[in-house]
Amino acid sequence: MSLSFGAMVPDIEVIPIMLVTSEGERTRGLMHSLLGAVTFDILAVMFIAFFIVPPIGRWLRRRSREKWHIFAGVDVTKAPTNIGWALLSALIGTLSHVIIDMFTHDYNPLFWPYCTQRDMNWMPFPDTFTSSLVLTVPLGIAALAMALMYWTKPFRGSK
């Protein structure tokens, strides 16, 4: 669960920055930097994993006959029990997001708050669309294959 949220958390900053500024593609700051990935992003993931997801999971379990409170074979009504694995998963998720964005976006403040004026990207093609398509389609297929392996696992709850 922490890995999944870690991979999504850096984009939380994009919408507020877009609403406040007219920067367009330059809507990345702390959460898309290495510094943010290892500090703020991980704190945000831990907050979500411990204080947001379990109450939502309990609410879903009470209101649905389906097992919507099961994610990858794990009951999300309980917070993660192994804090070390949760932190490591969050770190892998946030860093993978930041690194993948280097290949798919024009602007990435990898070393924020330093070097924010220079474009930091390693896009293999001159436009964002082609770079994103070439890199994310194979990654998406691999992620879908792995997700199907784990999401279809039977739930082994406590008896």
Secondary structure, 3 states (H helix, E strand, C coil): CHHHHHHHHHHHHHHHHHHHCCCCCCCCCHHHCHHHHHCHHHHHHHHHHHHHHHHHHHHHHHHCCCCCCEECCEECCCCCCCHHHHHHHHHHHHHHHHHHHHHHCCCCCCCCCCCCCCCCCCCCCCCHHHHHHHHHHHHHHHHHHHHHHHHCCCCCCCC
